């Protein structure tokens, strides 16, 4: 039964990706749909990262001794002011290793 569920989910994921990404298929999304879908990645990343940054040990921690919060703020500021993803990633991870 487990294998059936795994294979079924793999088929659903493959088919949904294939239908939207294969350029030879006549399926085209409208501009409004594409704009709407552009918000999905930031929303998912926020949902994943918010508990890690704000609740690292099971309790809300908004102090300066929260390494995750400090590095998250630094990464946000670096991304905003530099616009360089690689620089932001390297510097914020380096800061995390120094502080942790």
C-alpha positions as CSV (number, residue, x, y, z in Angstrom):
1,X,0.0,0.0,0.0
2,X,2.9,2.4,0.8
3,X,4.5,1.8,-2.5
4,X,1.2,2.5,-4.3
5,X,0.9,5.8,-2.5
6,X,4.5,6.8,-3.2
7,X,4.2,5.9,-6.9
8,X,0.8,7.7,-7.2
9,X,2.2,10.9,-5.7
10,X,5.2,10.7,-8.0
11,X,2.9,10.4,-11.0
12,X,0.8,13.3,-9.8
13,X,3.9,15.5,-9.3
14,X,5.4,14.5,-12.7
15,X,2.2,15.0,-14.6
16,X,1.6,18.4,-13.1
17,X,5.1,19.5,-13.8
18,X,5.1,18.1,-17.3
19,X,1.8,19.8,-18.3
20,X,3.1,23.3,-17.1
21,X,6.7,23.0,-18.2
22,X,6.6,21.2,-21.6
23,X,6.9,24.0,-24.3
24,X,5.4,21.8,-27.0
25,X,2.0,21.4,-25.3
26,X,-0.6,24.0,-26.2
27,X,-1.4,24.8,-22.5
28,X,-0.7,28.5,-21.8
29,X,-1.3,30.3,-18.5
30,X,-2.7,33.8,-18.4
31,X,-0.7,36.7,-17.2
32,X,-2.8,37.0,-14.0
33,X,-2.1,33.4,-13.2
34,X,1.6,33.8,-13.7
35,X,1.6,36.8,-11.5
36,X,-0.4,34.9,-8.9
37,X,2.1,32.0,-9.0
38,X,5.1,34.3,-8.6
39,X,4.0,34.8,-5.0
40,X,4.1,31.1,-4.1
41,X,7.8,30.7,-3.6
42,X,8.2,33.6,-1.1
43,X,5.1,32.4,0.7
44,X,6.3,28.8,1.0
45,X,9.8,30.0,2.1
46,X,8.3,32.3,4.7
47,X,6.2,29.5,6.1
48,X,9.2,27.2,6.4
49,X,11.7,29.8,7.8
50,X,9.5,31.8,10.2
51,X,9.3,29.0,12.9
52,X,13.0,28.4,12.6
53,X,13.9,32.1,13.0
54,X,11.4,33.2,15.6
55,X,10.8,30.0,17.6
56,X,14.2,28.2,17.5
57,X,13.7,26.3,20.8
58,X,10.0,25.9,21.0
59,X,9.3,29.4,22.5
60,X,9.2,32.8,20.9
61,X,12.6,34.4,21.1
62,X,13.0,38.0,19.8
63,X,16.2,38.8,21.7
64,X,19.7,39.5,20.4
65,X,20.9,36.1,21.7
66,X,18.8,34.4,19.1
67,X,21.4,33.6,16.5
68,X,18.8,32.6,13.9
69,X,17.1,36.0,14.2
70,X,20.3,38.0,14.1
71,X,21.5,36.2,11.0
72,X,18.1,36.4,9.4
73,X,18.0,40.2,9.9
74,X,21.6,40.5,8.5
75,X,20.7,38.3,5.5
76,X,17.6,40.4,4.8
77,X,19.5,43.7,5.0
78,X,22.3,42.3,2.8
79,X,19.8,41.0,0.2
80,X,18.0,44.4,0.2
81,X,21.1,46.6,-0.1
82,X,23.4,44.5,-2.3
83,X,21.0,42.4,-4.4
84,X,23.7,39.8,-4.7
85,X,22.4,36.3,-3.7
86,X,25.8,34.7,-3.5
87,X,27.3,37.4,-1.3
88,X,24.2,37.4,0.9
89,X,24.3,33.6,1.4
90,X,28.1,33.4,2.1
91,X,28.2,36.3,4.5
92,X,25.1,35.3,6.4
93,X,26.2,31.7,6.7
94,X,29.6,32.8,7.8
95,X,28.1,35.1,10.5
96,X,25.9,32.2,11.6
97,X,29.0,30.0,12.1
98,X,30.8,32.7,14.0
99,X,27.9,33.4,16.3
100,X,26.8,29.8,16.8
